[in-house]
Amino acid sequence: MKILVTGAAGFIGSHLVEALLARPLSAGAERGPFPEGKEGGHEVVGYDNLCSGRMENLADASRSKRFSFIKGDILDPSKLVPACKGVERIYHLAADPLVKESAENPANSFEQNVVGTFRVLEAARLKGAKSFVLTSSSTVYGDAKEIPTPETAPLEPVSNYGASKLAGEHYCAAYAHTYGIRATAVRYANIFGERSGHGVMRDFYFKLKRNPKELEILGNGKQDKSYLYVEDAIEATLLAVERQKLAFDAFNIGSREKHKVDEIALLIAGIMRAKPKLAHGGGARGWAGDVPIMLLSTKKIERLGWRPKVKFEDGVKRYLDWLAAN
C-alpha cells in the first residue's frame, strides 16, 4: 500500500514512518527493521515543510527504497495534491501542536489545524485516497466530567487547540460520509519519547540542567494527566486503523494511569541526581486552556488486543537519555 504521512519529519510522524516501513503486508511476513520485497512493509511518502520537523528524524527511514520525501506545506495545494497521486491512505500529523501558544496566537492554530486538515482531506478526495487518519487529542473533551473519559463523552474543548482538533474530526466525519473516504481519529493523551521537541519532561530536563537547585513549575503541580510512550502510541494507532469498521470512528489512545506534574518533576530530578526546590507559579491550570485532570478510557482500543508495553518510568529514562545525547 502506498501511504502518505504529513508531518513526517516531526516527533510522532517520524516514528510512524519507521513503523509503516517495518510493518509486514501479510500476517505471516517477518518484521524489518526495513524489509524489502513483496513481503516487506508499505511504500511511504513523507510530506513536511520542515518548519519544526528535522530530516535527522528520518535518517533511518531514508535508507529504505520504499521511502521518499517531499518538502511541502499542507496549506499549498500545488505541492500537496500531486504528492497524493496513487496514495491509498493518508496519516495526517502535520499540525500546530502547542496548546498554550494557541491561546496567544489562535489564528495560527486555526490555519494549521483546521484549514490544514481541510486541505489534506481535499487532496485525498481529488486523488482518490480510500483512508484518512487524523491524529487528534484528549483536549477535544475539555474539562471532562467522567474520568476515565470514554469516546462517547461530551466534546467541549476549553482551548483553541482542542477546538481546532475537534473541527478537524468533524471534517473527517463529513468527508467519510460524503465522499466515502474511511476516516479515523486517534485521540492522543500526552505522548512522549525520543525526538519530542516540547512538553513538560523536556522543559524540566533543560531547566534542571541550567539550575539543579530550583525547578520552576507552571501551575500548582497537582495537574494530573495520562502519558504514553511514543512506540506504544504508534502500535495503538496502526491497530485502530487496521481494525476499524465504520465510515468514521474515534479511538482514545493513552495509558491506564495518570501522573501529577510534581511527581514527574521529582522523577526526572531523581534520574538526573538533582534535589531541586519546586517553585510553583499559578493555580490549578498551568495556562489558559490547560486541563488539570486528564485520563482517557482505553477500553475500546484494548478490546482490539492492544496493551502498552513500556512502563512510564522506563519511557522517561529513555527520553532523558536521548535528550542527553542530542
Secondary structure as GFF3:
##gff-version 3
##sequence-region A 1 326
A	DSSP	beta_strand	2	6	.	.	.	ID=ss1
A	DSSP	alpha_helix	11	22	.	.	.	ID=ss2
A	DSSP	beta_strand	43	48	.	.	.	ID=ss3
A	DSSP	three_ten_helix	55	58	.	.	.	ID=ss4
A	DSSP	three_ten_helix	61	63	.	.	.	ID=ss5
A	DSSP	beta_strand	67	71	.	.	.	ID=ss6
A	DSSP	alpha_helix	77	83	.	.	.	ID=ss7
A	DSSP	beta_strand	89	92	.	.	.	ID=ss8
A	DSSP	alpha_helix	99	104	.	.	.	ID=ss9
A	DSSP	alpha_helix	106	110	.	.	.	ID=ss10
A	DSSP	pi_helix	111	115	.	.	.	ID=ss11
A	DSSP	alpha_helix	116	127	.	.	.	ID=ss12
A	DSSP	beta_strand	131	137	.	.	.	ID=ss13
A	DSSP	three_ten_helix	138	141	.	.	.	ID=ss14
A	DSSP	alpha_helix	160	179	.	.	.	ID=ss15
A	DSSP	beta_strand	182	188	.	.	.	ID=ss16
A	DSSP	beta_strand	190	192	.	.	.	ID=ss17
A	DSSP	alpha_helix	200	210	.	.	.	ID=ss18
A	DSSP	beta_strand	214	218	.	.	.	ID=ss19
A	DSSP	beta_strand	224	229	.	.	.	ID=ss20
A	DSSP	alpha_helix	230	243	.	.	.	ID=ss21
A	DSSP	beta_strand	248	253	.	.	.	ID=ss22
A	DSSP	beta_strand	258	260	.	.	.	ID=ss23
A	DSSP	alpha_helix	261	271	.	.	.	ID=ss24
A	DSSP	beta_strand	277	281	.	.	.	ID=ss25
A	DSSP	beta_strand	293	294	.	.	.	ID=ss26
A	DSSP	alpha_helix	299	302	.	.	.	ID=ss27
A	DSSP	alpha_helix	312	325	.	.	.	ID=ss28
###
